[in-house]
């Protein structure tokens, strides 16, 4: 009975991981293309990388799962029969595929191209003046959001939310200083 559960679980996670890989690779290449165009058009643009730990954790988990899948498939001196070993190997391989998808997503959103007036998130340029607020998740499982003026909210990783919040505050300070300086002249 447990063998059937492992086969079903492995197949479901493999399909979900495969679909996630497909969509994340599409997003990755679209984001990469847009960021290259952005960097060519904005000579004052800089690049920040946030959330490196998440990327490395996903890749390490994928490597571990691939190793476990290989070990389970090749192990012969165990108490399990071949069907159990292969079904468990499929589960580990499926987790590896899913973790690769998560690593690609983390890579896509971790590289931020920014200018003094805004930043490029995934494949969309966002201006600081459009931001209404940044909600940073307080714990591991609490989501982080960036709220924009057009009642749009974008869910982002916590490391990106912290970076955007700091950059947004710096932008507001620079804007206020510029405004005060222009008042003194006038």
Steps between C-alpha positions, in 0.01 A plus 500: 500500500776748589665438165190622315491813716866573417436450125199734508678757717807488278294541184300793640809683625680429169216652299482805729877539495513464122231763452670732749830452315334586170341820630803606704741451209268707278490775762877478551580553132242779462640670809857459379413651162317797658781563747761502221293755307452703818873505574578615143244782516580620853870572535461602866341165589661270755444139593423367848474133589273417794414161644813305405441257788166393354664423165777293656259320730281396206797378295642310800162339564471402133847343506416311821172369355673396177762315705233327707307407185812348347586317821149356532497388137840329521485356853472124498582405860179626662192350660280655229402337176578662165154660461530678835851624424404630156184668629698677774764590243226659288385707799853627563553573131167686487606709799826575319308624194280716721800645687666588168185693410518684833869579442423646157223714648733618777766586243249695293376720783830541683679709236367855519591768248435844644539869435459793740131518395391136499585133466440210266320207665484185287418660163318818610647841586348648814549862611543586866234771470242230415557322833243555774663271753714195560381224730792286616409158635590469866575130506600220263152417370357855495477641149656830399324743268568822314186715472469731201278802439275322251379265779739233375699297744789278399611209716879499527765311698578649839857594401367697202236672713768614744718626213209688337396651831854631565535632143156662514583678828832620353315625190248691715782658702682606182175639357429700820858633508471606136166670570643687804804606299283636217285696754808667644612615156158628398 
